[in-house]
Amino acid sequence: MEGTESKKTLVEIAYEKIRNKICDFELYPGQDVSDFTLCKELGMSRTPVRQALVQLEHDGLVKNAGVGKSYQVSEITEEEIADIFEAREAVEVSSLRLAMDRGITREELESLERINLNMEQQNEAGNIKLQFRFDQGFHNCLVLIGGNKRMRHFYETLVVQLNRMRVLSYLESSYQKKAYNDHRAVLEQIRRDNKEEAAKALSHHLRTSKRDYCNLIQNKVSLDAYGILRLLMRENTGA
């Protein structure tokens, strides 16, 4: 009989593999997901796969599709985008204010600058996954230096959905350049120790990003687009 630790490890492995399939658009929004099919693909028993799907439902990446249908990958809607970005703004701007009230150290500022530079370099090199990773890393760092553990824990629940949503921006390449330029504007105000302007710059970045993602959903996202994203994420070697 498998011990508790072993079962937990299997659930974590199943969760990570299924989550990656969703975030890389191997499983596209609206697609039915069978635990039986996933078991065959992952070479795992149904128990850890089912438990992983329950966790993914909690994270908002899948939803129960009804009796006999197992699960369905959650759609990306304008309402979901608005909810996530408004929650992001509340946490990130508050964290930035807390960090600046305390005083952002030279090392923390250099870390933010280095992450943003890496993001720009990976974008220019066409390393999609690494670019996305540094983009999220910039925002993670802002929340981390805020020092509020409860806000950080809540923010972590948003990141899983953000990782999938961020891939959509590859359908409009100008969005990524806009992102690291917006980051630069935030960093400039941090260097000047101007808390209010830094908060405004971060709010502007998040609000215009919310608008951009909503525009993508309205105008560019289709099953064909999901197929393109799946191909791009599969071919990209930056992970």
C-alpha positions as CSV (number, residue, x, y, z in Angstrom):
1,M,0.0,0.0,0.0
2,E,1.2,3.5,-0.9
3,G,2.0,5.8,2.0
4,T,0.5,9.2,2.4
5,E,3.6,11.0,1.2
6,S,3.8,8.8,-1.9
7,K,0.1,9.5,-2.7
8,K,0.7,13.3,-2.2
9,T,3.6,13.2,-4.5
10,L,1.6,11.4,-7.2
11,V,-1.2,14.0,-6.9
12,E,1.4,16.8,-7.2
13,I,2.9,15.2,-10.3
14,A,-0.6,14.7,-11.9
15,Y,-1.6,18.3,-11.0
16,E,1.5,19.8,-12.5
17,K,1.3,17.8,-15.8
18,I,-2.4,18.6,-16.3
19,R,-1.9,22.2,-15.3
20,N,0.9,22.5,-17.9
21,K,-1.3,21.0,-20.6
22,I,-4.0,23.6,-19.8
23,C,-1.5,26.5,-19.6
24,D,0.2,25.4,-22.8
25,F,-3.2,25.1,-24.6
26,E,-2.7,21.3,-25.2
27,L,-6.1,21.3,-23.5
28,Y,-8.0,24.3,-24.8
29,P,-10.7,26.3,-23.1
30,G,-14.1,24.6,-23.3
31,Q,-12.6,21.1,-24.1
32,D,-14.0,18.2,-22.2
33,V,-11.4,16.4,-20.0
34,S,-11.8,12.7,-19.2
35,D,-10.0,11.4,-16.1
36,F,-9.8,8.0,-17.9
37,T,-8.1,9.5,-20.9
38,L,-5.7,11.5,-18.7
39,C,-4.8,8.4,-16.8
40,K,-3.8,6.7,-20.0
41,E,-1.8,9.7,-21.2
42,L,0.0,10.2,-17.9
43,G,0.5,6.5,-17.1
44,M,-1.1,7.0,-13.7
45,S,-4.0,5.5,-11.7
46,R,-7.3,7.4,-11.5
47,T,-7.0,8.3,-7.8
48,P,-4.2,10.9,-8.1
49,V,-5.6,12.2,-11.4
50,R,-9.0,12.8,-9.9
51,Q,-7.5,14.5,-6.9
52,A,-5.5,16.7,-9.2
53,L,-8.6,17.7,-11.1
54,V,-10.3,18.6,-7.9
55,Q,-7.4,21.0,-7.1
56,L,-7.5,22.4,-10.7
57,E,-11.2,23.1,-10.2
58,H,-10.4,24.9,-7.0
59,D,-7.8,27.0,-9.0
60,G,-10.4,27.8,-11.6
61,L,-8.7,26.0,-14.5
62,V,-11.4,23.3,-14.9
63,K,-15.0,23.0,-14.0
64,N,-17.3,20.0,-13.3
65,A,-19.0,19.2,-16.6
66,G,-21.8,17.1,-15.1
67,V,-22.6,13.4,-14.6
68,G,-20.6,11.2,-16.9
69,K,-18.6,14.1,-18.5
70,S,-15.9,14.4,-15.9
71,Y,-14.5,18.0,-16.3
72,Q,-14.2,20.8,-18.8
73,V,-11.4,23.3,-19.2
74,S,-12.6,26.7,-18.1
75,E,-13.3,29.3,-20.7
76,I,-11.3,32.6,-20.6
77,T,-14.0,35.3,-20.4
78,E,-14.0,39.0,-20.1
79,E,-15.6,38.7,-16.7
80,E,-12.8,36.4,-15.5
81,I,-10.1,38.7,-16.9
82,A,-11.7,41.7,-15.1
83,D,-12.0,39.8,-11.8
84,I,-8.3,38.6,-11.9
85,F,-6.9,42.0,-12.9
86,E,-8.9,43.9,-10.3
87,A,-7.7,41.4,-7.6
88,R,-4.1,41.8,-8.9
89,E,-4.3,45.6,-8.7
90,A,-5.6,45.5,-5.1
91,V,-2.8,43.2,-4.0
92,E,0.1,44.5,-6.1
93,V,-0.5,48.2,-5.5
94,S,-1.0,47.7,-1.8
95,S,2.2,45.6,-1.7
96,L,4.1,48.3,-3.5
97,R,2.9,50.9,-1.1
98,L,3.9,48.8,1.9
99,A,7.3,48.2,0.4
100,M,7.9,51.9,-0.2
101,D,6.6,52.8,3.2
102,R,9.2,50.5,4.7
103,G,11.8,51.5,2.2
104,I,12.8,49.4,-0.8
105,T,16.5,48.4,-0.5
106,R,19.0,48.8,-3.2
107,E,19.2,45.1,-3.6
108,E,15.5,44.8,-4.0
109,L,15.4,47.5,-6.7
110,E,18.3,45.9,-8.5
111,S,16.5,42.5,-8.4
112,L,13.4,44.1,-10.0
113,E,15.5,45.8,-12.7
114,R,17.4,42.6,-13.5
115,I,14.1,40.6,-13.8
116,N,12.7,43.2,-16.2
117,L,15.9,43.3,-18.3
118,N,15.8,39.5,-18.5
119,M,12.2,39.7,-19.7
120,E,13.2,42.1,-22.5
121,Q,16.1,40.0,-23.5
122,Q,14.0,36.8,-23.7
123,N,11.4,38.6,-25.7
124,E,13.9,39.7,-28.2
125,A,15.4,36.2,-28.4
126,G,11.9,34.7,-28.9
127,N,12.0,32.6,-25.8
128,I,8.3,32.7,-25.0
129,K,8.1,30.7,-21.9
130,L,11.1,32.3,-20.2
131,Q,9.8,35.7,-21.2
132,F,6.4,34.9,-19.5
133,R,8.3,33.6,-16.5
134,F,10.2,36.8,-16.0
135,D,7.1,38.9,-16.6
136,Q,5.3,37.1,-13.8
137,G,8.5,37.1,-11.7
138,F,8.5,41.0,-11.8
139,H,5.1,41.1,-10.3
140,N,5.8,38.3,-7.8
141,C,8.8,40.2,-6.6
142,L,6.7,43.4,-6.0
143,V,4.3,41.3,-3.9
144,L,7.1,39.6,-2.0
145,I,8.9,42.8,-1.0
146,G,5.6,44.1,0.3
147,G,6.1,41.7,3.2
148,N,2.5,40.8,3.8
149,K,2.2,37.0,4.0
150,R,-1.6,36.9,3.7
151,M,-1.6,39.0,0.5
152,R,1.3,36.9,-0.9
153,H,-0.7,33.7,-0.2
154,F,-3.8,35.1,-1.9
155,Y,-1.8,36.3,-4.8
156,E,-0.4,32.8,-5.4
157,T,-3.9,31.6,-6.1
158,L,-4.2,34.1,-8.9
159,V,-0.9,33.2,-10.5
160,V,-2.1,29.8,-11.8
161,Q,-4.8,31.5,-13.9
162,L,-2.5,34.3,-14.9
163,N,0.0,31.9,-16.4
164,R,-2.6,30.6,-18.9
165,M,-4.0,34.1,-19.6
166,R,-0.5,35.6,-20.2
167,V,0.0,33.2,-23.1
168,L,-2.8,34.9,-25.0
169,S,-0.6,38.0,-25.3
170,Y,1.5,36.1,-27.9
171,L,-1.4,36.7,-30.3
172,E,-0.4,40.4,-30.2
173,S,3.4,40.7,-29.9
174,S,3.3,44.4,-29.0
175,Y,1.8,43.6,-25.6
176,Q,5.0,42.2,-24.3
177,K,7.1,45.2,-25.3
178,K,4.4,47.4,-23.6
179,A,4.7,45.3,-20.5
180,Y,8.4,45.8,-19.8
181,N,8.2,49.5,-20.8
182,D,5.4,49.8,-18.2
183,H,7.6,48.1,-15.7
184,R,10.3,50.6,-16.4
185,A,7.9,53.4,-15.6
186,V,7.2,51.8,-12.2
187,L,10.9,51.4,-11.5
188,E,11.6,55.0,-12.4
189,Q,9.2,56.2,-9.8
190,I,10.6,53.7,-7.2
191,R,14.1,55.2,-7.9
192,R,12.7,58.6,-7.2
193,D,11.0,57.4,-4.0
194,N,7.7,58.7,-5.3
195,K,5.2,56.3,-3.8
196,E,2.0,57.9,-5.3
197,E,3.4,58.1,-8.8
198,A,4.8,54.5,-8.5
199,A,1.4,53.3,-7.5
200,K,-0.3,55.2,-10.4
201,A,2.2,53.7,-12.9
202,L,1.5,50.2,-11.6
203,S,-2.3,50.8,-11.7
204,H,-2.0,52.1,-15.2
205,H,-0.1,49.1,-16.3
206,L,-2.6,46.6,-14.9
207,R,-5.7,48.5,-16.1
208,T,-4.4,48.8,-19.6
209,S,-3.3,45.2,-19.6
210,K,-6.9,44.2,-18.5
211,R,-8.2,46.2,-21.5
212,D,-5.7,44.6,-23.9
213,Y,-6.6,41.0,-22.8
214,C,-10.4,41.8,-23.1
215,N,-9.7,43.1,-26.6
216,L,-8.0,39.8,-27.5
217,I,-10.9,37.8,-26.2
218,Q,-13.3,39.9,-28.2
219,N,-11.4,40.0,-31.5
220,K,-8.6,37.4,-31.9
221,V,-9.3,34.3,-29.8
222,S,-10.8,31.2,-31.6
223,L,-10.2,27.5,-31.8
224,D,-7.7,28.2,-34.5
225,A,-5.9,30.7,-32.3
226,Y,-5.7,28.1,-29.5
227,G,-4.2,25.7,-32.0
228,I,-1.5,28.3,-32.9
229,L,-0.7,28.9,-29.2
230,R,-0.5,25.2,-28.6
231,L,2.0,24.8,-31.4
232,L,4.1,27.8,-30.3
233,M,4.3,26.6,-26.7
234,R,5.2,23.1,-27.8
235,E,8.0,24.3,-30.2
236,N,9.4,26.8,-27.8
237,T,12.6,25.7,-26.1
238,G,12.8,28.4,-23.4
239,A,11.1,26.4,-20.7
